[in-house]
Amino acid sequence: MKLALYQIDTFTSETFGGNPACVVPLDEWLPDELLFKITQENAVAETAFFIQQGSQFHLRWFTPEIEMDLCGHATLATAHCLKSILNHTTDKFVFQTLSGELTVEVKNDVYYLDFPSRMPTTAQLPSIIDQALNIKPKVILKSRDYVLVYETEVDIKNIKINKQLFDQINLDPGGVIVTAPGKNCDFVSRFFTPQASILEDPVTGSAHCSLIPFWSSQLDKQVLTAMQISERLGILECQNKGDWVIIGGKAKTYSIGHIYI
């Protein structure tokens, strides 16, 4: 069996920046066990698999450990693959996913993801997560993910995770977002996933389903610019649309090849 494989850096215009994702087009669904093996061999945070169904696409996202209910950067990578590599002429892609129907529009080489809003609410932090953090948050919130709010961007840059402690908790399929106001943007963040082969996700589109409504309410702004300040760095154009959020970013093709199974 020969399958196409595309690796794309997302939420960036620079190679080696943003968040890498692999994209694998399929003619029919393969057994989940095989999809996981492909994902593990790819050794990136997420691999997207899609099947074209008429004018729409059935899209699934896998980490090396689990199938995800929502993934921003691998959705962006899939839209980039369809538009820039496979030369689909449309500027709007419709995906059927575990999170329902999702759309991506392309304008001036920016991919705008229309995702569900997930406003976080006040929560208590599990003691294991609290112990794993070297800096304690000022505010604790939760939607799918824990959202930990800090005072400054410097705090976010200086956060360290005790992985041995952190991995004692299972948040499947969620993670921990740390966030603060930004110096050169509206807000910054980082994202950590316990029990994952990759502890820190470089740029997490789905985390902004919670970050956008939260910071929109805090800053009284509907249009925001965000940066995920991992080592690879990602830039996101954000809009608050009530029940939905718009998450925009660029992408860069890194490699094009094939899988032989």
C-alpha positions in Angstrom: 0.0 0.0 0.0 1.3 3.4 -1.0 -0.1 6.6 0.7 0.8 10.2 0.2 2.2 12.0 3.2 2.5 15.8 3.6 4.2 17.5 6.6 3.2 21.2 7.1 4.3 23.8 9.6 1.2 25.7 10.8 0.5 29.1 12.3 3.7 30.3 10.8 5.2 31.5 7.5 8.6 30.1 8.4 10.0 26.6 8.0 10.7 25.1 11.4 8.3 27.5 13.1 4.7 27.0 14.3 3.3 23.6 14.9 4.2 20.7 12.5 1.4 18.3 11.4 1.2 15.5 9.0 -1.6 15.0 6.5 -2.5 11.7 4.9 -5.3 11.5 2.2 -7.2 8.3 2.1 -9.6 6.7 -0.3 -11.3 4.7 2.5 -10.8 4.4 6.2 -8.1 2.1 7.4 -8.3 0.2 10.7 -7.7 2.6 13.7 -4.8 0.4 14.8 -3.0 1.2 11.5 -3.9 4.9 11.7 -2.2 5.0 15.2 0.9 3.2 13.9 1.2 5.7 11.1 0.8 8.6 13.5 3.4 7.1 15.9 5.8 6.7 13.0 5.3 10.3 11.9 6.4 11.4 15.4 4.6 14.8 15.4 1.9 15.9 17.8 -1.0 15.3 15.3 -1.6 13.5 12.0 -4.7 14.3 10.1 -6.4 11.7 7.9 -9.1 12.8 5.4 -11.4 11.3 2.8 -13.1 13.5 0.2 -16.9 13.1 0.1 -18.3 15.1 -2.8 -17.5 18.7 -2.1 -16.8 18.0 1.6 -14.2 16.1 3.6 -14.4 13.6 6.4 -11.5 14.6 8.7 -10.0 12.8 11.7 -7.1 13.8 14.0 -4.7 11.4 15.8 -2.0 11.9 18.3 0.4 9.0 18.9 -1.8 8.1 21.9 -5.4 9.0 21.2 -7.9 10.2 18.6 -8.7 13.9 19.2 -12.2 15.5 19.2 -10.8 18.7 17.9 -7.5 19.9 16.5 -6.7 23.4 15.1 -3.3 23.1 13.6 -3.9 19.8 11.8 -7.1 21.2 10.3 -5.2 24.2 9.1 -2.5 21.8 7.7 -5.2 19.8 5.9 -6.7 23.0 4.3 -3.2 24.1 3.2 -2.6 20.7 1.7 -5.8 20.8 -0.3 -5.4 24.4 -1.4 -1.6 24.8 -1.9 -0.4 21.3 -2.7 -3.4 19.4 -4.2 -4.6 22.6 -6.0 -8.3 22.6 -5.1 -9.7 25.8 -6.5 -12.2 26.6 -3.8 -11.4 29.2 -1.0 -13.7 27.5 1.5 -13.3 23.9 2.8 -16.0 22.1 4.8 -14.9 19.3 7.1 -17.1 16.7 8.9 -15.5 15.9 12.2 -16.1 14.5 15.7 -16.8 18.2 16.6 -19.4 18.5 13.9 -19.1 20.6 10.7 -16.1 22.9 10.6 -15.1 25.3 7.9 -11.8 26.9 6.8 -11.7 29.9 4.5 -8.6 31.1 2.7 -7.9 34.8 2.2 -4.6 36.2 1.1 -2.7 33.0 2.1 -4.2 33.1 5.6 -6.4 30.1 6.7 -9.4 31.1 8.9 -10.8 28.3 11.0 -14.4 28.6 12.2 -14.4 26.7 15.4 -16.8 26.3 18.4 -16.4 28.7 21.3 -15.6 27.2 24.7 -15.8 29.9 27.3 -14.0 28.6 30.4 -15.5 28.9 33.9 -14.1 29.0 37.4 -12.6 25.7 38.5 -10.4 24.2 41.1 -7.0 22.9 40.0 -6.1 19.3 40.8 -3.4 19.1 43.4 -1.1 17.2 41.1 -1.1 19.9 38.5 -0.6 22.6 41.2 2.4 20.7 42.5 3.8 20.3 39.0 3.9 24.0 38.3 6.9 26.2 39.4 4.7 29.3 39.3 1.2 29.4 40.7 -1.6 30.9 38.6 -3.7 33.9 39.7 -7.0 32.6 38.2 -8.0 29.0 37.5 -10.6 28.2 34.8 -11.7 25.2 32.8 -13.5 24.3 29.6 -12.2 21.2 27.9 -8.8 22.3 29.0 -7.6 23.9 32.3 -7.0 27.6 31.6 -4.5 29.1 34.1 -4.2 32.9 34.0 -1.0 34.7 35.0 -0.1 38.4 35.3 2.7 38.8 32.8 4.2 37.3 29.6 7.4 36.8 31.6 5.6 34.4 33.9 4.4 32.3 30.9 8.0 32.2 29.5 9.3 31.1 32.8 6.8 28.3 33.5 8.4 24.9 34.0 6.5 21.6 34.4 7.6 18.7 36.6 6.7 16.0 34.1 7.0 13.2 36.6 4.3 14.7 38.7 2.3 16.1 35.7 2.0 12.7 34.1 0.2 11.3 37.1 -3.0 12.9 35.9 -5.0 11.9 32.9 -7.0 14.8 31.2 -7.9 12.8 28.1 -8.4 14.5 25.7 -7.6 17.9 27.4 -4.5 19.7 28.6 -3.4 22.7 30.5 -3.2 26.2 29.0 -1.2 28.9 30.7 -1.9 32.5 29.5 -1.3 36.2 30.2 -1.5 39.6 28.5 1.1 40.0 25.8 3.7 42.7 25.3 3.4 42.9 21.5 0.0 41.2 21.1 -3.2 40.9 23.0 -2.4 37.7 24.8 0.2 34.9 24.9 -0.1 31.3 25.9 1.6 27.9 26.2 0.0 24.4 26.2 0.9 21.2 28.0 -0.5 17.7 27.8 0.0 15.1 30.5 0.9 11.5 29.6 1.7 12.7 26.0 4.9 11.8 24.1 5.2 15.6 23.4 4.8 17.5 26.6 4.5 21.0 25.2 2.4 21.5 22.1 4.1 24.3 20.0 0.9 26.0 18.8 -2.6 24.8 19.8 -5.5 26.0 17.7 -8.2 24.3 19.8 -6.9 26.0 23.0 -7.9 29.3 21.4 -11.5 28.1 21.4 -11.3 29.0 25.1 -8.7 31.7 25.0 -10.5 33.9 22.5 -13.8 34.3 24.4 -11.9 34.8 27.7 -9.6 37.5 26.5 -12.3 39.1 24.4 -14.3 39.6 27.6 -11.3 40.7 29.6 -10.0 43.2 27.0 -13.4 44.2 25.5 -12.2 43.4 22.0 -13.7 41.2 19.4 -10.6 41.1 17.1 -7.3 40.0 18.8 -3.8 39.0 18.0 -2.3 36.1 19.9 1.1 34.4 20.2 1.8 31.0 21.5 5.3 31.5 22.9 6.7 28.0 22.6 10.2 27.6 21.3 8.8 27.3 17.7 6.4 30.3 18.2 3.1 30.7 16.6 1.0 33.7 15.5 -2.8 33.6 15.5 -5.3 36.1 14.2 -8.4 35.8 16.4 -12.0 36.9 16.3 -14.8 36.4 18.8 -18.1 35.5 17.1 -20.3 34.5 20.1 -20.9 30.8 19.8 -18.0 30.5 17.4 -14.4 31.8 17.1 -12.3 32.5 14.1 -8.6 31.3 14.3 -6.4 32.5 11.5 -2.9 31.5 10.6 -0.5 30.9 7.8 1.2 27.6 6.8 4.4 26.4 5.2 4.9 23.1 3.4 7.9 21.2 4.9 7.9 17.9 3.0 6.0 15.9 0.5 6.5 12.1 0.2 4.9 8.7 0.5 4.3 5.9 3.0 4.8 2.3 2.0 2.9 -0.2 4.1 
